[in-house]
């Protein structure tokens, strides 16, 4: 019985740490998506050539 108690506690600790790390990783991924979205949109706009005409070009 004395052996099972530390094993059970370590298992619970492992599950708790795993859930905590998973939550932290998900929030980092969300932050990364938010940070890179303007750059991706900018690159797509430049690639399509949808830039506004230069000033004084008559268009």
N, CA, C and O atoms as a GROMACS GRO file, in nm:
protein
  236
    1UNK      N    1   0.082  -0.120   0.000
    1UNK     CA    2   0.000   0.000   0.000
    1UNK      C    3   0.086   0.126   0.000
    1UNK      O    4   0.050   0.228  -0.060
    2UNK      N    5   0.200   0.120   0.067
    2UNK     CA    6   0.286   0.238   0.073
    2UNK      C    7   0.345   0.271  -0.063
    2UNK      O    8   0.378   0.387  -0.088
    3UNK      N    9   0.360   0.176  -0.150
    3UNK     CA   10   0.416   0.200  -0.282
    3UNK      C   11   0.314   0.265  -0.375
    3UNK      O   12   0.351   0.344  -0.462
    4UNK      N   13   0.189   0.233  -0.357
    4UNK     CA   14   0.086   0.282  -0.449
    4UNK      C   15   0.056   0.431  -0.430
    4UNK      O   16   0.020   0.499  -0.526
    5UNK      N   17   0.071   0.482  -0.310
    5UNK     CA   18   0.040   0.623  -0.284
    5UNK      C   19   0.131   0.717  -0.364
    5UNK      O   20   0.079   0.806  -0.431
    6UNK      N   21   0.264   0.701  -0.359
    6UNK     CA   22   0.348   0.790  -0.439
    6UNK      C   23   0.325   0.774  -0.589
    6UNK      O   24   0.331   0.872  -0.663
    7UNK      N   25   0.298   0.653  -0.633
    7UNK     CA   26   0.272   0.632  -0.776
    7UNK      C   27   0.145   0.704  -0.818
    7UNK      O   28   0.141   0.767  -0.924
    8UNK      N   29   0.041   0.696  -0.737
    8UNK     CA   30  -0.085   0.764  -0.768
    8UNK      C   31  -0.066   0.916  -0.768
    8UNK      O   32  -0.118   0.985  -0.855
    9UNK      N   33   0.008   0.967  -0.670
    9UNK     CA   34   0.030   1.112  -0.664
    9UNK      C   35   0.114   1.161  -0.782
    9UNK      O   36   0.086   1.266  -0.838
   10UNK      N   37   0.215   1.085  -0.819
   10UNK     CA   38   0.296   1.123  -0.936
   10UNK      C   39   0.214   1.118  -1.065
   10UNK      O   40   0.234   1.200  -1.154
   11UNK      N   41   0.124   1.023  -1.074
   11UNK     CA   42   0.037   1.015  -1.192
   11UNK      C   43  -0.054   1.137  -1.200
   11UNK      O   44  -0.071   1.195  -1.307
   12UNK      N   45  -0.112   1.176  -1.088
   12UNK     CA   46  -0.196   1.296  -1.086
   12UNK      C   47  -0.117   1.421  -1.119
   12UNK      O   48  -0.165   1.509  -1.191
   13UNK      N   49   0.004   1.429  -1.068
   13UNK     CA   50   0.091   1.543  -1.098
   13UNK      C   51   0.123   1.548  -1.247
   13UNK      O   52   0.122   1.656  -1.307
   14UNK      N   53   0.150   1.434  -1.305
   14UNK     CA   54   0.180   1.428  -1.448
   14UNK      C   55   0.062   1.473  -1.533
   14UNK      O   56   0.080   1.545  -1.630
   15UNK      N   57  -0.057   1.430  -1.496
   15UNK     CA   58  -0.177   1.470  -1.570
   15UNK      C   59  -0.198   1.621  -1.558
   15UNK      O   60  -0.232   1.687  -1.656
   16UNK      N   61  -0.180   1.674  -1.438
   16UNK     CA   62  -0.198   1.818  -1.416
   16UNK      C   63  -0.096   1.898  -1.496
   16UNK      O   64  -0.131   1.997  -1.561
   17UNK      N   65   0.029   1.857  -1.491
   17UNK     CA   66   0.132   1.928  -1.568
   17UNK      C   67   0.107   1.919  -1.717
   17UNK      O   68   0.128   2.016  -1.790
   18UNK      N   69   0.063   1.805  -1.764
   18UNK     CA   70   0.034   1.788  -1.906
   18UNK      C   71  -0.077   1.882  -1.951
   18UNK      O   72  -0.067   1.944  -2.057
   19UNK      N   73  -0.182   1.893  -1.871
   19UNK     CA   74  -0.292   1.983  -1.906
   19UNK      C   75  -0.247   2.128  -1.903
   19UNK      O   76  -0.289   2.208  -1.987
   20UNK      N   77  -0.162   2.163  -1.808
   20UNK     CA   78  -0.113   2.301  -1.799
   20UNK      C   79  -0.027   2.337  -1.919
   20UNK      O   80  -0.042   2.444  -1.977
   21UNK      N   81   0.064   2.248  -1.956
   21UNK     CA   82   0.151   2.272  -2.071
   21UNK      C   83   0.068   2.278  -2.199
   21UNK      O   84   0.096   2.361  -2.286
   22UNK      N   85  -0.031   2.194  -2.212
   22UNK     CA   86  -0.117   2.194  -2.330
   22UNK      C   87  -0.190   2.327  -2.342
   22UNK      O   88  -0.199   2.384  -2.451
   23UNK      N   89  -0.243   2.377  -2.232
   23UNK     CA   90  -0.313   2.506  -2.234
   23UNK      C   91  -0.219   2.620  -2.270
   23UNK      O   92  -0.257   2.710  -2.345
   24UNK      N   93  -0.099   2.619  -2.216
   24UNK     CA   94  -0.002   2.724  -2.247
   24UNK      C   95   0.038   2.718  -2.394
   24UNK      O   96   0.052   2.822  -2.458
   25UNK      N   97   0.055   2.598  -2.447
   25UNK     CA   98   0.092   2.584  -2.587
   25UNK      C   99  -0.018   2.636  -2.679
   25UNK      O  100   0.010   2.702  -2.779
   26UNK      N  101  -0.144   2.606  -2.645
   26UNK     CA  102  -0.256   2.654  -2.726
   26UNK      C  103  -0.262   2.806  -2.728
   26UNK      O  104  -0.288   2.866  -2.832
   27UNK      N  105  -0.239   2.869  -2.614
   27UNK     CA  106  -0.243   3.015  -2.610
   27UNK      C  107  -0.127   3.075  -2.689
   27UNK      O  108  -0.143   3.181  -2.750
   28UNK      N  109  -0.011   3.010  -2.688
   28UNK     CA  110   0.101   3.059  -2.768
   28UNK      C  111   0.071   3.047  -2.918
   28UNK      O  112   0.107   3.135  -2.996
   29UNK      N  113   0.007   2.939  -2.956
   29UNK     CA  114  -0.029   2.922  -3.097
   29UNK      C  115  -0.128   3.029  -3.140
   29UNK      O  116  -0.115   3.084  -3.249
   30UNK      N  117  -0.226   3.060  -3.055
   30UNK     CA  118  -0.322   3.166  -3.087
   30UNK      C  119  -0.253   3.301  -3.103
   30UNK      O  120  -0.284   3.376  -3.195
   31UNK      N  121  -0.159   3.330  -3.013
   31UNK     CA  122  -0.085   3.456  -3.024
   31UNK      C  123  -0.003   3.462  -3.152
   31UNK      O  124   0.005   3.567  -3.216
   32UNK      N  125   0.056   3.352  -3.188
   32UNK     CA  126   0.135   3.347  -3.311
   32UNK      C  127   0.046   3.369  -3.433
   32UNK      O  128   0.086   3.438  -3.527
   33UNK      N  129  -0.072   3.309  -3.433
   33UNK     CA  130  -0.165   3.329  -3.545
   33UNK      C  131  -0.206   3.475  -3.556
   33UNK      O  132  -0.214   3.529  -3.666
   34UNK      N  133  -0.233   3.538  -3.443
   34UNK     CA  134  -0.275   3.678  -3.444
   34UNK      C  135  -0.160   3.767  -3.492
   34UNK      O  136  -0.182   3.863  -3.566
   35UNK      N  137  -0.039   3.734  -3.451
   35UNK     CA  138   0.076   3.817  -3.488
   35UNK      C  139   0.113   3.803  -3.635
   35UNK      O  140   0.159   3.900  -3.695
   36UNK      N  141   0.094   3.687  -3.694
   36UNK     CA  142   0.136   3.667  -3.833
   36UNK      C  143   0.027   3.697  -3.934
   36UNK      O  144   0.056   3.707  -4.053
   37UNK      N  145  -0.097   3.712  -3.892
   37UNK     CA  146  -0.207   3.735  -3.986
   37UNK      C  147  -0.186   3.860  -4.072
   37UNK      O  148  -0.208   3.851  -4.193
   38UNK      N  149  -0.146   3.976  -4.018
   38UNK     CA  150  -0.126   4.093  -4.104
   38UNK      C  151  -0.016   4.073  -4.208
   38UNK      O  152  -0.028   4.124  -4.320
   39UNK      N  153   0.089   4.000  -4.174
   39UNK     CA  154   0.196   3.977  -4.270
   39UNK      C  155   0.151   3.887  -4.383
   39UNK      O  156   0.187   3.909  -4.498
   40UNK      N  157   0.072   3.785  -4.350
   40UNK     CA  158   0.021   3.695  -4.454
   40UNK      C  159  -0.073   3.771  -4.546
   40UNK      O  160  -0.064   3.756  -4.668
   41UNK      N  161  -0.161   3.851  -4.491
   41UNK     CA  162  -0.253   3.929  -4.572
   41UNK      C  163  -0.178   4.028  -4.660
   41UNK      O  164  -0.213   4.045  -4.777
   42UNK      N  165  -0.076   4.092  -4.606
   42UNK     CA  166   0.004   4.186  -4.683
   42UNK      C  167   0.074   4.116  -4.798
   42UNK      O  168   0.078   4.169  -4.910
   43UNK      N  169   0.130   3.999  -4.773
   43UNK     CA  170   0.200   3.925  -4.878
   43UNK      C  171   0.103   3.882  -4.987
   43UNK      O  172   0.138   3.887  -5.105
   44UNK      N  173  -0.018   3.841  -4.950
   44UNK     CA  174  -0.117   3.801  -5.050
   44UNK      C  175  -0.159   3.921  -5.134
   44UNK      O  176  -0.177   3.908  -5.255
   45UNK      N  177  -0.175   4.036  -5.073
   45UNK     CA  178  -0.216   4.156  -5.146
   45UNK      C  179  -0.108   4.196  -5.245
   45UNK      O  180  -0.139   4.231  -5.360
   46UNK      N  181   0.017   4.193  -5.204
   46UNK     CA  182   0.126   4.229  -5.294
   46UNK      C  183   0.139   4.130  -5.408
   46UNK      O  184   0.170   4.168  -5.521
   47UNK      N  185   0.115   4.004  -5.380
   47UNK     CA  186   0.127   3.901  -5.482
   47UNK      C  187   0.021   3.918  -5.590
   47UNK      O  188   0.049   3.894  -5.707
   48UNK      N  189  -0.099   3.958  -5.552
   48UNK     CA  190  -0.207   3.977  -5.649
   48UNK      C  191  -0.192   4.106  -5.726
   48UNK      O  192  -0.251   4.121  -5.833
   49UNK      N  193  -0.114   4.199  -5.676
   49UNK     CA  194  -0.099   4.327  -5.743
   49UNK      C  195  -0.215   4.422  -5.714
   49UNK      O  196  -0.243   4.510  -5.795
   50UNK      N  197  -0.281   4.404  -5.601
   50UNK     CA  198  -0.395   4.489  -5.567
   50UNK      C  199  -0.352   4.618  -5.498
   50UNK      O  200  -0.425   4.670  -5.414
   51UNK      N  201  -0.238   4.668  -5.530
   51UNK     CA  202  -0.191   4.790  -5.465
   51UNK      C  203  -0.260   4.910  -5.528
   51UNK      O  204  -0.298   4.906  -5.645
   52UNK      N  205  -0.277   5.013  -5.452
   52UNK     CA  206  -0.341   5.133  -5.505
   52UNK      C  207  -0.246   5.199  -5.605
   52UNK      O  208  -0.124   5.186  -5.592
   53UNK      N  209  -0.302   5.270  -5.703
   53UNK     CA  210  -0.217   5.334  -5.805
   53UNK      C  211  -0.132   5.443  -5.742
   53UNK      O  212  -0.167   5.500  -5.639
   54UNK      N  213  -0.020   5.470  -5.806
   54UNK     CA  214   0.068   5.574  -5.755
   54UNK      C  215   0.000   5.710  -5.770
   54UNK      O  216  -0.085   5.730  -5.857
   55UNK      N  217   0.038   5.799  -5.686
   55UNK     CA  218  -0.021   5.932  -5.686
   55UNK      C  219   0.015   6.004  -5.817
   55UNK      O  220   0.131   6.005  -5.858
   56UNK      N  221  -0.083   6.065  -5.880
   56UNK     CA  222  -0.060   6.139  -6.002
   56UNK      C  223  -0.054   6.052  -6.127
   56UNK      O  224  -0.015   6.100  -6.233
   57UNK      N  225  -0.090   5.926  -6.117
   57UNK     CA  226  -0.081   5.838  -6.233
   57UNK      C  227  -0.202   5.852  -6.325
   57UNK      O  228  -0.203   5.800  -6.436
   58UNK      N  229  -0.304   5.923  -6.279
   58UNK     CA  230  -0.422   5.945  -6.363
   58UNK      C  231  -0.524   5.834  -6.353
   58UNK      O  232  -0.626   5.838  -6.423
   59UNK      N  233  -0.501   5.735  -6.270
   59UNK     CA  234  -0.598   5.626  -6.257
   59UNK      C  235  -0.681   5.642  -6.134
   59UNK      O  236  -0.768   5.559  -6.107
   0.00000   0.00000   0.00000
